[in-house]
Amino acid sequence: MWRKHHTGEQVREHAGEHVEEQVREQAGDKTEEKIQLLACRVQGKLSASELMNLLSLKGRRNFLQNYLHPAIKAGFVEMTQPDSPKSPTQKYRLTAKGLALREKLEEK
C-alpha cells in the first residue's frame, strides 16, 4: 500500500494550524473584550504606536495579532490608507460599527 510521505515542514504546518485553531477557540471571549477595549480608547485617527500607548502595550506583534487585526477583521476599526497597509503614515479610526459599539459600552 502506498502512503503519501509528509515532510517535517508539512507536519509542523498542520500542527501549527491545529494549535492556532484551539487558541482562537479558547481566546474567543478575550478577543471580543480586547476589541471592546480598543473601541473605547480610539479617538479620531491614531497610529498603531499611539494605539499601543493608549492600551499600555509594548509588544507590537501581540498588539497587532490580538487587538488591531481582529478589530479590523470584525469591522470595528479601519485603516485611513487601505491601499497602503504598511505605510509609515498609516492611521486607524473607528468605523460606524466601532462608534456604535463605543456608545453602547459608554451607556453601561
C-alpha positions in Angstrom: 0.0 0.0 0.0 1.4 3.4 -1.0 1.2 6.3 1.5 2.0 9.8 0.9 5.1 10.9 2.7 4.7 14.1 4.7 7.7 16.3 5.1 8.6 17.6 8.5 7.6 21.1 7.3 4.1 19.9 6.3 3.6 18.1 9.6 4.7 21.3 11.6 2.4 23.5 9.4 -0.6 21.2 10.1 0.2 21.0 13.8 0.6 24.8 13.9 -2.8 25.4 12.3 -4.4 23.0 14.8 -2.8 24.8 17.7 -3.8 28.2 16.4 -7.4 27.0 16.0 -7.5 25.8 19.6 -6.0 29.0 20.9 -8.6 31.0 18.9 -11.4 29.0 20.3 -10.2 29.4 23.9 -9.4 33.1 23.5 -12.7 33.9 21.6 -14.2 35.8 24.5 -11.0 37.6 25.3 -10.7 38.7 21.7 -14.1 40.3 22.0 -13.0 42.1 25.2 -9.9 43.3 23.5 -11.9 44.7 20.6 -14.2 46.5 23.1 -11.2 47.9 25.0 -9.8 49.2 21.7 -13.1 50.7 20.6 -13.4 52.6 23.9 -10.0 54.2 23.5 -9.8 55.2 19.9 -10.5 58.9 19.4 -10.0 60.3 15.9 -7.2 58.9 13.7 -4.3 57.2 15.5 -1.2 55.3 14.5 -0.5 51.8 15.7 2.1 53.1 18.1 -0.4 55.7 19.6 -3.0 52.9 20.0 -0.4 50.7 21.8 0.4 53.6 24.1 -3.3 54.1 24.9 -3.6 50.5 25.8 -0.3 50.4 27.7 1.0 47.7 25.5 4.7 47.3 24.5 4.7 44.2 22.3 3.8 45.2 18.7 3.2 41.6 17.5 0.8 41.0 20.4 -1.0 44.2 19.7 -1.4 43.5 16.0 -2.5 39.8 16.4 -4.7 40.2 19.4 -6.2 43.7 19.2 -5.8 45.6 15.9 -6.2 42.8 13.3 -9.2 41.2 15.0 -10.9 44.7 15.3 -10.3 45.4 11.6 -11.5 42.0 10.6 -14.6 42.4 12.7 -15.3 45.8 11.1 -14.9 48.0 14.2 -11.7 49.7 13.0 -10.5 50.7 9.6 -7.2 52.0 8.0 -7.1 55.5 6.8 -4.9 54.3 3.8 -6.3 50.8 3.0 -4.4 50.7 -0.3 -1.1 51.2 1.6 -1.4 49.0 4.7 2.3 49.2 5.6 2.6 53.0 5.0 4.6 54.7 7.7 1.8 57.3 7.9 -0.9 54.7 8.3 -3.6 55.6 10.9 -6.6 53.8 12.2 -10.1 55.0 13.1 -13.4 53.6 14.3 -16.0 52.6 11.7 -19.7 53.3 12.2 -19.9 49.9 13.8 -17.0 50.7 16.1 -18.6 54.1 17.1 -21.9 52.3 17.8 -20.0 49.8 20.0 -18.3 52.6 21.9 -21.6 54.3 22.5 -23.2 51.1 23.7 -20.2 50.4 26.1 -20.3 54.0 27.4 -24.0 53.6 28.3 -23.2 50.7 30.6 
